[in-house]
């Protein structure tokens, strides 16, 4: 089973990550965690570090973390055409 979960430090994503970890443990699933941000900040670092720690506590060793900053600001284009 492949499990994909997006995290953003919100209470809902916190619960989603906990649920995804339990699913991965229960069904021997592959867990992929993604965090998307328009700029790398201390908050981004915290979100990723927290996820890595929680995965390790569950016995899931993160294999690869790629951080890339994208210049995407969809809200800036609202009302422009």
N, C-alpha and C positions, 0 to 999 in steps of 0.2 A: 504494500500500500504506500503510495506517495502522498505526502501531506504538505500543503503549502499554506503558510500563514504570514500575513503582513503585520508589522508592528509599528506603532507610532507613539508609544508612551501613554496612550489614553487608557482609562480603566477597561474599556472594551477590548483593546488589543492585548492588555495584560491577561484578561480572562481567556482570550483566544489562544494565546501562547501556552497557557497552562493546560487548556483542553487539548491542543495539538501535541504537547509533550505526553500527556496521558494516552492519547491515541497511538502515538508512535511506540510507546512502551507496551501497550496492550496488544498491538497487532504487528509488532516488529517492523514498523513502517519507517520509510525514509522521510525525514523532516527537513523541509526547506523554509528558511525564515528570511524575509526581505524587509528592508526599511528603506523608504525612498524619501529624500529630502532635496530641496532646491539649493541647499548650502550646507557644508559640513560645519557643525557647531559643537559646542560642549554637550548640548542636548543629544545630538546624533551619537557622539561618543558614548554618552551614558546609556542610551537605548541599546546600542550594540553590545556594550560591556555587560549590561544587565542580562540580555538574552544569552550571551555566551556563558555567563555564570549559572543561569538557570538550567541551561542544557547540560552543562558539566555535572551539576548536582543530580540531574536525572540519569547520569551515566551516558549521555550522548555527547561525544566529542565533536565540536565543530571542526570540519575539515578545511574549509576555505571561506575566507571573508574577503570580498572585493568591495572597496569603497570608491565610488566615482561620483563626482559632483556634476549634475546636469543643470543647464541653464534653461529651466522650464518654469514659466510663470503664467499658467493659463488664465488666471484672473486678470492679468494685465491686458489681455486682449478682449475682455468682455465689453461689448458696446462699440467696438471698433470694427469697421468692415469697409 
